[in-house]
Amino acid sequence: MIENIEKSFNLRYVAGGLYSSTNEVKPYTSLLDYADLGIKRSGEHQSDFFIVVETASALAFEKCRMVDGSIKYSVSQLNNPDSIVLHPGGIYLDKFLIHGQVSAIGTGNNSKKLMNAFRKEIKRQCPNKSCTFYFSEGAEHFYNNGVRLITINADEPVEFDLKI
């Protein structure tokens, strides 16, 4: 999926979070270079996210004063209207498949263009749908082999899991 999108767009992926300086930010030019792709380090679906922009778009950082007086820098969609947010899904503790998500609050044309490209590729490679979730044969294989399909977090009651 990522390979196909990256054939059409030159992208930068910046890991969400707080940085001590903007020099600390190391963007990925391909998500395939992200060592934990397909693996979740926590059972939360909204952990490990990326702000995604086309390479030509500048990235704006917000200066944040912490309680202890220190300064941190954050990159978010609020300051980057041409961006989208990508929460890669993945396996957690070999028992949970945490869903991924692509979203946008930006109203910029580039944001809309990226969302449409991701939406199209997701529907193409994940033709099956249950409720609002698209899933692939790979997800169905995990489900059929006892892996829980997580919609919120790994601590959720089983009744909130995706059923396919």
Secondary structure as GFF3:
##gff-version 3
##sequence-region A 1 164
A	DSSP	alpha_helix	2	8	.	.	.	ID=ss1
A	DSSP	beta_strand	11	15	.	.	.	ID=ss2
A	DSSP	beta_strand	18	19	.	.	.	ID=ss3
A	DSSP	three_ten_helix	22	24	.	.	.	ID=ss4
A	DSSP	three_ten_helix	31	33	.	.	.	ID=ss5
A	DSSP	beta_strand	38	39	.	.	.	ID=ss6
A	DSSP	beta_strand	50	54	.	.	.	ID=ss7
A	DSSP	beta_strand	61	65	.	.	.	ID=ss8
A	DSSP	beta_strand	71	75	.	.	.	ID=ss9
A	DSSP	beta_strand	84	87	.	.	.	ID=ss10
A	DSSP	beta_strand	90	92	.	.	.	ID=ss11
A	DSSP	beta_strand	96	98	.	.	.	ID=ss12
A	DSSP	beta_strand	101	103	.	.	.	ID=ss13
A	DSSP	alpha_helix	109	125	.	.	.	ID=ss14
A	DSSP	beta_strand	128	130	.	.	.	ID=ss15
A	DSSP	beta_strand	133	135	.	.	.	ID=ss16
A	DSSP	alpha_helix	137	144	.	.	.	ID=ss17
A	DSSP	beta_strand	148	150	.	.	.	ID=ss18
A	DSSP	three_ten_helix	158	160	.	.	.	ID=ss19
###
